Amino acid sequence: MKPTNQIFAIILTLFLSLNPMSLFSQGEAPKRPKFVAATTMHWNMDLEDFNMDEWKAIEKEFLDKVTMKNEFIMGASVYLHLFSTDNTELISVQTFASWEDMGKFGQRNNELIKEAWPDEAERKAFMKKRNAYYANEHSDEIYATISGAKLLAEKPTQDMVMYLRKNYFSFPEDGSQDEFETLRKEGFDAIIDKNEYIKAYYPNVHAWGSERTEFIEAYYLDTMCDVDKMFDRNTELIKEAFPDEEARKAKMKAWGNYFTGVHGDYLYTWIHELSK
């Protein structure tokens, strides 16, 4: 391995295990969050009187009285299983402007909960009713946002489909940060940004959790039918951007060099009523 490639591998390793923002945040809009905390929860399958409308009403009340008022939480959203490995899962996502804000939001939540339900008995009853919908086990991951997002033009008024793709970084000896960033920007400009079926796109990388090589891409679409249309349109846009077949193959090979070739695909429903 050449010395420059050794340096690149070390930098990329640190980037994935500590704070990717130091490498990929330049040019990002200042109002975008820096960190995304994702909690994977599971439905309580033993709850006999499960009611989806009641669950939404409970979570909406908590959102209005607590999450919306918590100044340390930039955004919040809830995703329900559509196609994934576990039909009991639902994912709660919160975004933060800084690592420090993640350390402050919990205490602020506690304060707001007491303000919203000052009577202790009522507070305990509400939380018990809320928690009854969930199993005890959950898992947490923290991701860092990176540049190259396609933002929603406005807050949606209906549920959306979120297609989540998980790729895993490899560490090519002949790679470089400059090449990786150039290829990523080319792909965004020529494909993602021009694909009318992709209403929003958010790339994230591991910051804290079980798999430091994860590269997460979240695509927001209007309907399930748009998933196939998105892929077909991507193929068209790739050919338009790189009409020469050999040049196109070379680009795809160069991009693929930065990943293991293993990936996962997941579909979730984004609940518009439960978002900040």
Secondary structure by P-SEA (a helix, b strand, c coil): ccaaaaaaaaaaaaaaacccccccccccccccccbbbbbbbbcccccccccaaaaaaaaaaaaaacccccccccccbbbbbcccccccbbbbbbbbccaaaaacaaaaaaaaaaaacccaaaaaaaaaaaaccccccbbbbbbbbbcccccccccccbbbbbbbbbbbbbbbccccaaaaaaaaaaaaaccccccccccbbbbbbbcccccccbbbbbbbbccccaaaaaaaaaaaaaaaacccaaaaaaaaaaaaccccccbbbbbbbbbccccc
